[in-house]
């Protein structure tokens, strides 16, 4: 019988939440990839869509939504702890407070932007994945994965960049850059999604879950 705390489910849920939180923390740094400007957390955040799509495929819509809400809770806790760390008086001998604040000081705004973009885009991803699953009658995982992830990534990029960086830096280049890179990553992550789904089904971890997800 399928166990809710199976190793694969726990692993994917942990990767999802960990990638989500660290993406919010490191996104205050702006990087360039092949001349495209984007936040440093982009790769970590893209990993969350891989994890959620695999969870959706194996364990169904409700389990995926539970993981999404777990990630939301993790972001709230992260925001609170960062705010507390910034407010807490530093030891007299520690002289890195300014550098610490310059790195993490932008994190609360970025995390708030992440929260809003996250709730909208991740719930859309779960909905879209299962919408296309019904349309294709459970077949063509690569199409379902790309359609749900691509549309969700565009939604996420527009919301996140606008809230996080409006008035701080030009947002249009960041939005365009994020969308371009995310589309490339979404295309490249399809083999990863296929491999993880195959591996979990082969191991038998998601056997009962697969039967449940067929009706989700």
Order of alpha helices (4+ residues) and beta strands (2+ residues): alpha-beta-beta-alpha-alpha-alpha-alpha-alpha-alpha-alpha-alpha
